[in-house]
């Protein structure tokens, strides 16, 4: 019984560590993407955004 209990504790500890690292990775990526989006206020680079800019005839800055 004690061996089973220790195995369960070990598995739960490992699962908790995996969830914690996944959460940290996810929040780091979200924060990084948010910072990149905040900095990007220059002219649009994709073809579709360039077309929209030409149609609207208002330069973005």
PQR file of N, CA, C, O and H, with PARSE charges and radii, in Angstrom:
ATOM      1  N   UNK A   1       0.834  -1.190   0.000 -0.4000 1.5000
ATOM      2  CA  UNK A   1       0.000   0.000   0.000 -0.0000 2.0000
ATOM      3  C   UNK A   1       0.879   1.253   0.000  0.5500 1.7000
ATOM      4  O   UNK A   1       0.591   2.226  -0.697 -0.5500 1.4000
ATOM      5  N   UNK A   2       1.947   1.216   0.786 -0.4000 1.5000
ATOM      6  CA  UNK A   2       2.829   2.367   0.871 -0.0000 2.0000
ATOM      7  C   UNK A   2       3.529   2.626  -0.464  0.5500 1.7000
ATOM      8  O   UNK A   2       3.724   3.778  -0.852 -0.5500 1.4000
ATOM      9  H   UNK A   2       2.181   0.426   1.353  0.4000 1.0000
ATOM     10  N   UNK A   3       3.903   1.564  -1.158 -0.4000 1.5000
ATOM     11  CA  UNK A   3       4.575   1.699  -2.455 -0.0000 2.0000
ATOM     12  C   UNK A   3       3.621   2.317  -3.475  0.5500 1.7000
ATOM     13  O   UNK A   3       4.014   3.185  -4.253 -0.5500 1.4000
ATOM     14  H   UNK A   3       3.744   0.628  -0.842  0.4000 1.0000
ATOM     15  N   UNK A   4       2.365   1.866  -3.467 -0.4000 1.5000
ATOM     16  CA  UNK A   4       1.362   2.427  -4.383 -0.0000 2.0000
ATOM     17  C   UNK A   4       1.133   3.909  -4.079  0.5500 1.7000
ATOM     18  O   UNK A   4       1.018   4.730  -4.990 -0.5500 1.4000
ATOM     19  H   UNK A   4       2.045   1.160  -2.835  0.4000 1.0000
ATOM     20  N   UNK A   5       1.070   4.234  -2.802 -0.4000 1.5000
ATOM     21  CA  UNK A   5       0.869   5.620  -2.384 -0.0000 2.0000
ATOM     22  C   UNK A   5       2.026   6.500  -2.857  0.5500 1.7000
ATOM     23  O   UNK A   5       1.805   7.596  -3.373 -0.5500 1.4000
ATOM     24  H   UNK A   5       1.163   3.567  -2.063  0.4000 1.0000
ATOM     25  N   UNK A   6       3.252   6.021  -2.681 -0.4000 1.5000
ATOM     26  CA  UNK A   6       4.423   6.790  -3.111 -0.0000 2.0000
ATOM     27  C   UNK A   6       4.459   6.946  -4.630  0.5500 1.7000
ATOM     28  O   UNK A   6       4.866   7.990  -5.138 -0.5500 1.4000
ATOM     29  H   UNK A   6       3.431   5.131  -2.262  0.4000 1.0000
ATOM     30  N   UNK A   7       4.035   5.913  -5.353 -0.4000 1.5000
ATOM     31  CA  UNK A   7       3.989   5.990  -6.818 -0.0000 2.0000
ATOM     32  C   UNK A   7       2.955   7.019  -7.263  0.5500 1.7000
ATOM     33  O   UNK A   7       3.198   7.784  -8.197 -0.5500 1.4000
ATOM     34  H   UNK A   7       3.704   5.064  -4.941  0.4000 1.0000
ATOM     35  N   UNK A   8       1.802   7.040  -6.598 -0.4000 1.5000
ATOM     36  CA  UNK A   8       0.774   8.032  -6.934 -0.0000 2.0000
ATOM     37  C   UNK A   8       1.270   9.445  -6.661  0.5500 1.7000
ATOM     38  O   UNK A   8       1.064  10.350  -7.471 -0.5500 1.4000
ATOM     39  H   UNK A   8       1.604   6.419  -5.840  0.4000 1.0000
ATOM     40  N   UNK A   9       1.924   9.631  -5.515 -0.4000 1.5000
ATOM     41  CA  UNK A   9       2.469  10.950  -5.170 -0.0000 2.0000
ATOM     42  C   UNK A   9       3.509  11.377  -6.201  0.5500 1.7000
ATOM     43  O   UNK A   9       3.537  12.535  -6.617 -0.5500 1.4000
ATOM     44  H   UNK A   9       2.091   8.897  -4.857  0.4000 1.0000
ATOM     45  N   UNK A  10       4.357  10.450  -6.609 -0.4000 1.5000
ATOM     46  CA  UNK A  10       5.387  10.753  -7.606 -0.0000 2.0000
ATOM     47  C   UNK A  10       4.752  11.153  -8.938  0.5500 1.7000
ATOM     48  O   UNK A  10       5.178  12.119  -9.570 -0.5500 1.4000
ATOM     49  H   UNK A  10       4.335   9.509  -6.271  0.4000 1.0000
ATOM     50  N   UNK A  11       3.733  10.405  -9.358 -0.4000 1.5000
ATOM     51  CA  UNK A  11       3.051  10.726 -10.614 -0.0000 2.0000
ATOM     52  C   UNK A  11       2.338  12.072 -10.542  0.5500 1.7000
ATOM     53  O   UNK A  11       2.385  12.856 -11.490 -0.5500 1.4000
ATOM     54  H   UNK A  11       3.387   9.620  -8.845  0.4000 1.0000
ATOM     55  N   UNK A  12       1.680  12.337  -9.418 -0.4000 1.5000
ATOM     56  CA  UNK A  12       0.989  13.615  -9.264 -0.0000 2.0000
ATOM     57  C   UNK A  12       1.970  14.782  -9.220  0.5500 1.7000
ATOM     58  O   UNK A  12       1.689  15.852  -9.760 -0.5500 1.4000
ATOM     59  H   UNK A  12       1.643  11.700  -8.648  0.4000 1.0000
ATOM     60  N   UNK A  13       3.112  14.580  -8.584 -0.4000 1.5000
ATOM     61  CA  UNK A  13       4.141  15.621  -8.545 -0.0000 2.0000
ATOM     62  C   UNK A  13       4.662  15.910  -9.941  0.5500 1.7000
ATOM     63  O   UNK A  13       4.842  17.070 -10.314 -0.5500 1.4000
ATOM     64  H   UNK A  13       3.341  13.711  -8.146  0.4000 1.0000
ATOM     65  N   UNK A  14       4.905  14.853 -10.716 -0.4000 1.5000
ATOM     66  CA  UNK A  14       5.382  15.026 -12.089 -0.0000 2.0000
ATOM     67  C   UNK A  14       4.319  15.723 -12.951  0.5500 1.7000
ATOM     68  O   UNK A  14       4.640  16.613 -13.738 -0.5500 1.4000
ATOM     69  H   UNK A  14       4.759  13.911 -10.412  0.4000 1.0000
ATOM     70  N   UNK A  15       3.052  15.312 -12.796 -0.4000 1.5000
ATOM     71  CA  UNK A  15       1.977  15.931 -13.559 -0.0000 2.0000
ATOM     72  C   UNK A  15       1.825  17.409 -13.195  0.5500 1.7000
ATOM     73  O   UNK A  15       1.596  18.250 -14.065 -0.5500 1.4000
ATOM     74  H   UNK A  15       2.791  14.589 -12.157  0.4000 1.0000
ATOM     75  N   UNK A  16       1.955  17.716 -11.908 -0.4000 1.5000
ATOM     76  CA  UNK A  16       1.874  19.107 -11.463 -0.0000 2.0000
ATOM     77  C   UNK A  16       3.003  19.938 -12.068  0.5500 1.7000
ATOM     78  O   UNK A  16       2.789  21.080 -12.475 -0.5500 1.4000
ATOM     79  H   UNK A  16       2.141  17.033 -11.201  0.4000 1.0000
ATOM     80  N   UNK A  17       4.197  19.368 -12.127 -0.4000 1.5000
ATOM     81  CA  UNK A  17       5.331  20.074 -12.728 -0.0000 2.0000
ATOM     82  C   UNK A  17       5.101  20.302 -14.217  0.5500 1.7000
ATOM     83  O   UNK A  17       5.413  21.375 -14.734 -0.5500 1.4000
ATOM     84  H   UNK A  17       4.372  18.441 -11.797  0.4000 1.0000
ATOM     85  N   UNK A  18       4.559  19.303 -14.909 -0.4000 1.5000
ATOM     86  CA  UNK A  18       4.277  19.457 -16.340 -0.0000 2.0000
ATOM     87  C   UNK A  18       3.230  20.536 -16.592  0.5500 1.7000
ATOM     88  O   UNK A  18       3.369  21.343 -17.511 -0.5500 1.4000
ATOM     89  H   UNK A  18       4.305  18.431 -14.489  0.4000 1.0000
ATOM     90  N   UNK A  19       2.187  20.545 -15.778 -0.4000 1.5000
ATOM     91  CA  UNK A  19       1.144  21.560 -15.933 -0.0000 2.0000
ATOM     92  C   UNK A  19       1.711  22.947 -15.651  0.5500 1.7000
ATOM     93  O   UNK A  19       1.394  23.905 -16.356 -0.5500 1.4000
ATOM     94  H   UNK A  19       2.074  19.889 -15.032  0.4000 1.0000
ATOM     95  N   UNK A  20       2.542  23.054 -14.631 -0.4000 1.5000
ATOM     96  CA  UNK A  20       3.141  24.351 -14.297 -0.0000 2.0000
ATOM     97  C   UNK A  20       4.027  24.867 -15.418  0.5500 1.7000
ATOM     98  O   UNK A  20       3.966  26.046 -15.768 -0.5500 1.4000
ATOM     99  H   UNK A  20       2.799  22.276 -14.058  0.4000 1.0000
ATOM    100  N   UNK A  21       4.855  23.987 -15.987 -0.4000 1.5000
ATOM    101  CA  UNK A  21       5.727  24.440 -17.072 -0.0000 2.0000
ATOM    102  C   UNK A  21       4.929  24.763 -18.321  0.5500 1.7000
ATOM    103  O   UNK A  21       5.273  25.696 -19.046 -0.5500 1.4000
ATOM    104  H   UNK A  21       4.904  23.029 -15.703  0.4000 1.0000
ATOM    105  N   UNK A  22       3.867  24.007 -18.589 -0.4000 1.5000
ATOM    106  CA  UNK A  22       3.024  24.310 -19.749 -0.0000 2.0000
ATOM    107  C   UNK A  22       2.339  25.662 -19.567  0.5500 1.7000
ATOM    108  O   UNK A  22       2.256  26.448 -20.510 -0.5500 1.4000
ATOM    109  H   UNK A  22       3.588  23.249 -18.000  0.4000 1.0000
ATOM    110  N   UNK A  23       1.852  25.933 -18.365 -0.4000 1.5000
ATOM    111  CA  UNK A  23       1.206  27.212 -18.074 -0.0000 2.0000
ATOM    112  C   UNK A  23       2.199  28.363 -18.230  0.5500 1.7000
ATOM    113  O   UNK A  23       1.868  29.397 -18.811 -0.5500 1.4000
ATOM    114  H   UNK A  23       1.919  25.295 -17.598  0.4000 1.0000
ATOM    115  N   UNK A  24       3.404  28.187 -17.717 -0.4000 1.5000
ATOM    116  CA  UNK A  24       4.437  29.214 -17.836 -0.0000 2.0000
ATOM    117  C   UNK A  24       4.768  29.467 -19.305  0.5500 1.7000
ATOM    118  O   UNK A  24       4.883  30.616 -19.730 -0.5500 1.4000
ATOM    119  H   UNK A  24       3.673  27.347 -17.245  0.4000 1.0000
ATOM    120  N   UNK A  25       4.920  28.398 -20.074 -0.4000 1.5000
ATOM    121  CA  UNK A  25       5.236  28.523 -21.497 -0.0000 2.0000
ATOM    122  C   UNK A  25       4.121  29.255 -22.235  0.5500 1.7000
ATOM    123  O   UNK A  25       4.385  30.132 -23.057 -0.5500 1.4000
ATOM    124  H   UNK A  25       4.826  27.464 -19.729  0.4000 1.0000
ATOM    125  N   UNK A  26       2.879  28.895 -21.940 -0.4000 1.5000
ATOM    126  CA  UNK A  26       1.739  29.527 -22.601 -0.0000 2.0000
ATOM    127  C   UNK A  26       1.658  31.016 -22.274  0.5500 1.7000
ATOM    128  O   UNK A  26       1.474  31.836 -23.174 -0.5500 1.4000
ATOM    129  H   UNK A  26       2.664  28.183 -21.272  0.4000 1.0000
ATOM    130  N   UNK A  27       1.793  31.372 -21.005 -0.4000 1.5000
ATOM    131  CA  UNK A  27       1.701  32.789 -20.641 -0.0000 2.0000
ATOM    132  C   UNK A  27       2.878  33.584 -21.193  0.5500 1.7000
ATOM    133  O   UNK A  27       2.721  34.751 -21.551 -0.5500 1.4000
ATOM    134  H   UNK A  27       1.943  30.706 -20.274  0.4000 1.0000
ATOM    135  N   UNK A  28       4.058  32.963 -21.268 -0.4000 1.5000
ATOM    136  CA  UNK A  28       5.218  33.646 -21.846 -0.0000 2.0000
ATOM    137  C   UNK A  28       4.986  33.933 -23.318  0.5500 1.7000
ATOM    138  O   UNK A  28       5.288  35.026 -23.797 -0.5500 1.4000
ATOM    139  H   UNK A  28       4.185  32.015 -20.978  0.4000 1.0000
ATOM    140  N   UNK A  29       4.445  32.941 -24.046 -0.4000 1.5000
ATOM    141  CA  UNK A  29       4.162  33.152 -25.472 -0.0000 2.0000
ATOM    142  C   UNK A  29       3.103  34.224 -25.678  0.5500 1.7000
ATOM    143  O   UNK A  29       3.236  35.074 -26.559 -0.5500 1.4000
ATOM    144  H   UNK A  29       4.199  32.053 -23.657  0.4000 1.0000
ATOM    145  N   UNK A  30       2.057  34.185 -24.869 -0.4000 1.5000
ATOM    146  CA  UNK A  30       1.004  35.192 -25.007 -0.0000 2.0000
ATOM    147  C   UNK A  30       1.542  36.587 -24.735  0.5500 1.7000
ATOM    148  O   UNK A  30       1.214  37.531 -25.454 -0.5500 1.4000
ATOM    149  H   UNK A  30       1.950  33.495 -24.153  0.4000 1.0000
ATOM    150  N   UNK A  31       2.361  36.724 -23.707 -0.4000 1.5000
ATOM    151  CA  UNK A  31       2.936  38.025 -23.381 -0.0000 2.0000
ATOM    152  C   UNK A  31       3.869  38.480 -24.490  0.5500 1.7000
ATOM    153  O   UNK A  31       3.869  39.655 -24.856 -0.5500 1.4000
ATOM    154  H   UNK A  31       2.627  35.958 -23.122  0.4000 1.0000
ATOM    155  N   UNK A  32       4.660  37.570 -25.024 -0.4000 1.5000
ATOM    156  CA  UNK A  32       5.591  37.908 -26.102 -0.0000 2.0000
ATOM    157  C   UNK A  32       4.828  38.360 -27.339  0.5500 1.7000
ATOM    158  O   UNK A  32       5.200  39.349 -27.970 -0.5500 1.4000
ATOM    159  H   UNK A  32       4.660  36.615 -24.727  0.4000 1.0000
ATOM    160  N   UNK A  33       3.766  37.642 -27.690 -0.4000 1.5000
ATOM    161  CA  UNK A  33       2.960  38.024 -28.854 -0.0000 2.0000
ATOM    162  C   UNK A  33       2.302  39.375 -28.638  0.5500 1.7000
ATOM    163  O   UNK A  33       2.193  40.166 -29.575 -0.5500 1.4000
ATOM    164  H   UNK A  33       3.465  36.838 -27.177  0.4000 1.0000
ATOM    165  N   UNK A  34       1.863  39.650 -27.419 -0.4000 1.5000
ATOM    166  CA  UNK A  34       1.217  40.925 -27.127 -0.0000 2.0000
ATOM    167  C   UNK A  34       2.209  42.075 -27.278  0.5500 1.7000
ATOM    168  O   UNK A  34       1.868  43.127 -27.818 -0.5500 1.4000
ATOM    169  H   UNK A  34       1.951  39.008 -26.658  0.4000 1.0000
ATOM    170  N   UNK A  35       3.425  41.875 -26.805 -0.4000 1.5000
ATOM    171  CA  UNK A  35       4.449  42.916 -26.918 -0.0000 2.0000
ATOM    172  C   UNK A  35       4.769  43.174 -28.379  0.5500 1.7000
ATOM    173  O   UNK A  35       4.911  44.327 -28.786 -0.5500 1.4000
ATOM    174  H   UNK A  35       3.702  41.021 -26.366  0.4000 1.0000
ATOM    175  N   UNK A  36       4.886  42.122 -29.170 -0.4000 1.5000
ATOM    176  CA  UNK A  36       5.171  42.277 -30.601 -0.0000 2.0000
ATOM    177  C   UNK A  36       4.039  43.031 -31.274  0.5500 1.7000
ATOM    178  O   UNK A  36       4.283  43.908 -32.102 -0.5500 1.4000
ATOM    179  H   UNK A  36       4.772  41.185 -28.839  0.4000 1.0000
ATOM    180  N   UNK A  37       2.805  42.699 -30.927 -0.4000 1.5000
ATOM    181  CA  UNK A  37       1.670  43.380 -31.543 -0.0000 2.0000
ATOM    182  C   UNK A  37       1.617  44.847 -31.135  0.5500 1.7000
ATOM    183  O   UNK A  37       1.225  45.692 -31.939 -0.5500 1.4000
ATOM    184  H   UNK A  37       2.607  41.986 -30.254  0.4000 1.0000
ATOM    185  N   UNK A  38       2.002  45.164 -29.908 -0.4000 1.5000
ATOM    186  CA  UNK A  38       2.003  46.553 -29.477 -0.0000 2.0000
ATOM    187  C   UNK A  38       3.055  47.355 -30.222  0.5500 1.7000
ATOM    188  O   UNK A  38       2.820  48.511 -30.571 -0.5500 1.4000
ATOM    189  H   UNK A  38       2.320  44.478 -29.255  0.4000 1.0000
ATOM    190  N   UNK A  39       4.201  46.761 -30.468 -0.4000 1.5000
ATOM    191  CA  UNK A  39       5.280  47.475 -31.141 -0.0000 2.0000
ATOM    192  C   UNK A  39       5.007  47.668 -32.625  0.5500 1.7000
ATOM    193  O   UNK A  39       5.518  48.608 -33.233 -0.5500 1.4000
ATOM    194  H   UNK A  39       4.392  45.821 -30.185  0.4000 1.0000
ATOM    195  N   UNK A  40       4.221  46.801 -33.200 -0.4000 1.5000
ATOM    196  CA  UNK A  40       4.035  46.810 -34.643 -0.0000 2.0000
ATOM    197  C   UNK A  40       2.962  47.818 -35.035  0.5500 1.7000
ATOM    198  O   UNK A  40       1.781  47.482 -35.127 -0.5500 1.4000
ATOM    199  H   UNK A  40       3.806  46.037 -32.706  0.4000 1.0000
ATOM    200  N   UNK A  41       3.381  49.037 -35.259 -0.4000 1.5000
ATOM    201  CA  UNK A  41       2.449  50.066 -35.693 -0.0000 2.0000
ATOM    202  C   UNK A  41       2.924  50.685 -36.995  0.5500 1.7000
ATOM    203  O   UNK A  41       2.473  51.761 -37.388 -0.5500 1.4000
ATOM    204  H   UNK A  41       4.340  49.310 -35.184  0.4000 1.0000
ATOM    205  N   UNK A  42       3.834  49.996 -37.653 -0.4000 1.5000
ATOM    206  CA  UNK A  42       4.319  50.484 -38.933 -0.0000 2.0000
ATOM    207  C   UNK A  42       3.346  50.075 -40.036  0.5500 1.7000
ATOM    208  O   UNK A  42       2.285  49.514 -39.764 -0.5500 1.4000
ATOM    209  H   UNK A  42       4.200  49.122 -37.333  0.4000 1.0000
ATOM    210  N   UNK A  43       3.713  50.355 -41.258 -0.4000 1.5000
ATOM    211  CA  UNK A  43       2.850  50.039 -42.391 -0.0000 2.0000
ATOM    212  C   UNK A  43       2.635  48.527 -42.476  0.5500 1.7000
ATOM    213  O   UNK A  43       3.540  47.750 -42.173 -0.5500 1.4000
ATOM    214  H   UNK A  43       4.575  50.811 -41.479  0.4000 1.0000
ATOM    215  N   UNK A  44       1.445  48.115 -42.886 -0.4000 1.5000
ATOM    216  CA  UNK A  44       1.168  46.685 -42.998 -0.0000 2.0000
ATOM    217  C   UNK A  44       2.062  46.022 -44.041  0.5500 1.7000
ATOM    218  O   UNK A  44       2.393  46.631 -45.058 -0.5500 1.4000
ATOM    219  H   UNK A  44       0.709  48.746 -43.132  0.4000 1.0000
ATOM    220  N   UNK A  45       2.445  44.793 -43.790 -0.4000 1.5000
ATOM    221  CA  UNK A  45       3.382  44.109 -44.674 -0.0000 2.0000
ATOM    222  C   UNK A  45       2.724  43.054 -45.545  0.5500 1.7000
ATOM    223  O   UNK A  45       3.257  42.720 -46.602 -0.5500 1.4000
ATOM    224  H   UNK A  45       2.175  44.299 -42.964  0.4000 1.0000
ATOM    225  N   UNK A  46       1.586  42.520 -45.136 -0.4000 1.5000
ATOM    226  CA  UNK A  46       0.968  41.469 -45.933 -0.0000 2.0000
ATOM    227  C   UNK A  46       0.316  42.061 -47.183  0.5500 1.7000
ATOM    228  O   UNK A  46      -0.018  43.245 -47.226 -0.5500 1.4000
ATOM    229  H   UNK A  46       1.152  42.791 -44.276  0.4000 1.0000
ATOM    230  N   UNK A  47       0.145  41.220 -48.186 -0.4000 1.5000
ATOM    231  CA  UNK A  47      -0.438  41.672 -49.452 -0.0000 2.0000
ATOM    232  C   UNK A  47      -1.847  42.211 -49.224  0.5500 1.7000
ATOM    233  O   UNK A  47      -2.203  43.257 -49.766 -0.5500 1.4000
ATOM    234  H   UNK A  47       0.416  40.258 -48.150  0.4000 1.0000
ATOM    235  N   UNK A  48      -2.654  41.506 -48.425 -0.4000 1.5000
ATOM    236  CA  UNK A  48      -4.029  41.926 -48.180 -0.0000 2.0000
ATOM    237  C   UNK A  48      -4.078  43.275 -47.470  0.5500 1.7000
ATOM    238  O   UNK A  48      -4.895  44.124 -47.824 -0.5500 1.4000
ATOM    239  H   UNK A  48      -2.365  40.656 -47.985  0.4000 1.0000
ATOM    240  N   UNK A  49      -3.233  43.483 -46.492 -0.4000 1.5000
ATOM    241  CA  UNK A  49      -3.226  44.766 -45.795 -0.0000 2.0000
ATOM    242  C   UNK A  49      -2.749  45.895 -46.697  0.5500 1.7000
ATOM    243  O   UNK A  49      -3.229  47.023 -46.585 -0.5500 1.4000
ATOM    244  H   UNK A  49      -2.569  42.793 -46.204  0.4000 1.0000
ATOM    245  N   UNK A  50      -1.812  45.602 -47.586 -0.4000 1.5000
ATOM    246  CA  UNK A  50      -1.387  46.626 -48.543 -0.0000 2.0000
ATOM    247  C   UNK A  50      -2.530  46.998 -49.472  0.5500 1.7000
ATOM    248  O   UNK A  50      -2.716  48.171 -49.796 -0.5500 1.4000
ATOM    249  H   UNK A  50      -1.422  44.686 -47.676  0.4000 1.0000
ATOM    250  N   UNK A  51      -3.296  46.002 -49.901 -0.4000 1.5000
ATOM    251  CA  UNK A  51      -4.447  46.280 -50.762 -0.0000 2.0000
ATOM    252  C   UNK A  51      -5.497  47.107 -50.012  0.5500 1.7000
ATOM    253  O   UNK A  51      -6.068  48.047 -50.566 -0.5500 1.4000
ATOM    254  H   UNK A  51      -3.145  45.049 -49.638  0.4000 1.0000
ATOM    255  N   UNK A  52      -5.739  46.756 -48.773 -0.4000 1.5000
ATOM    256  CA  UNK A  52      -6.688  47.530 -47.969 -0.0000 2.0000
ATOM    257  C   UNK A  52      -6.221  48.973 -47.825  0.5500 1.7000
ATOM    258  O   UNK A  52      -7.021  49.906 -47.895 -0.5500 1.4000
ATOM    259  H   UNK A  52      -5.275  45.993 -48.323  0.4000 1.0000
ATOM    260  N   UNK A  53      -4.933  49.141 -47.625 -0.4000 1.5000
ATOM    261  CA  UNK A  53      -4.391  50.486 -47.470 -0.0000 2.0000
ATOM    262  C   UNK A  53      -4.578  51.288 -48.756  0.5500 1.7000
ATOM    263  O   UNK A  53      -4.935  52.465 -48.705 -0.5500 1.4000
ATOM    264  H   UNK A  53      -4.284  48.383 -47.568  0.4000 1.0000
ATOM    265  N   UNK A  54      -4.339  50.662 -49.902 -0.4000 1.5000
ATOM    266  CA  UNK A  54      -4.509  51.376 -51.168 -0.0000 2.0000
ATOM    267  C   UNK A  54      -5.973  51.728 -51.399  0.5500 1.7000
ATOM    268  O   UNK A  54      -6.278  52.818 -51.884 -0.5500 1.4000
ATOM    269  H   UNK A  54      -4.049  49.705 -49.943  0.4000 1.0000
ATOM    270  N   UNK A  55      -6.884  50.814 -51.056 -0.4000 1.5000
ATOM    271  CA  UNK A  55      -8.312  51.073 -51.254 -0.0000 2.0000
ATOM    272  C   UNK A  55      -8.780  52.177 -50.315  0.5500 1.7000
ATOM    273  O   UNK A  55      -9.536  53.058 -50.723 -0.5500 1.4000
ATOM    274  H   UNK A  55      -6.636  49.929 -50.662  0.4000 1.0000
ATOM    275  N   UNK A  56      -8.347  52.136 -49.086 -0.4000 1.5000
ATOM    276  CA  UNK A  56      -8.761  53.154 -48.120 -0.0000 2.0000
ATOM    277  C   UNK A  56      -8.066  54.483 -48.357  0.5500 1.7000
ATOM    278  O   UNK A  56      -8.583  55.534 -47.977 -0.5500 1.4000
ATOM    279  H   UNK A  56      -7.733  51.420 -48.755  0.4000 1.0000
ATOM    280  N   UNK A  57      -6.896  54.441 -48.984 -0.4000 1.5000
ATOM    281  CA  UNK A  57      -6.116  55.643 -49.311 -0.0000 2.0000
ATOM    282  C   UNK A  57      -5.804  56.483 -48.076  0.5500 1.7000
ATOM    283  O   UNK A  57      -5.711  57.708 -48.153 -0.5500 1.4000
ATOM    284  H   UNK A  57      -6.476  53.587 -49.293  0.4000 1.0000
ATOM    285  N   UNK A  58      -5.649  55.825 -46.961 -0.4000 1.5000
ATOM    286  CA  UNK A  58      -5.224  56.520 -45.745 -0.0000 2.0000
ATOM    287  C   UNK A  58      -4.020  55.783 -45.199  0.5500 1.7000
ATOM    288  O   UNK A  58      -4.143  54.649 -44.735 -0.5500 1.4000
ATOM    289  H   UNK A  58      -5.725  54.830 -46.899  0.4000 1.0000
ATOM    290  N   UNK A  59      -2.866  56.408 -45.247 -0.4000 1.5000
ATOM    291  CA  UNK A  59      -1.667  55.720 -44.756 -0.0000 2.0000
ATOM    292  C   UNK A  59      -1.737  55.494 -43.249  0.5500 1.7000
ATOM    293  O   UNK A  59      -2.179  56.356 -42.491 -0.5500 1.4000
ATOM    294  H   UNK A  59      -2.766  57.328 -45.624  0.4000 1.0000
ATOM    295  N   UNK A  60      -1.292  54.319 -42.842 -0.4000 1.5000
ATOM    296  CA  UNK A  60      -1.274  53.992 -41.409 -0.0000 2.0000
ATOM    297  C   UNK A  60       0.082  54.301 -40.837  0.5500 1.7000
ATOM    298  O   UNK A  60       1.109  54.088 -41.481 -0.5500 1.4000
ATOM    299  H   UNK A  60      -0.933  53.619 -43.459  0.4000 1.0000
ATOM    300  N   UNK A  61       0.081  54.795 -39.649 -0.4000 1.5000
ATOM    301  CA  UNK A  61       1.339  55.068 -38.941 -0.0000 2.0000
ATOM    302  C   UNK A  61       1.215  54.677 -37.506  0.5500 1.7000
ATOM    303  O   UNK A  61       2.167  54.829 -36.741 -0.5500 1.4000
ATOM    304  H   UNK A  61      -0.753  54.968 -39.125  0.4000 1.0000
TER
END
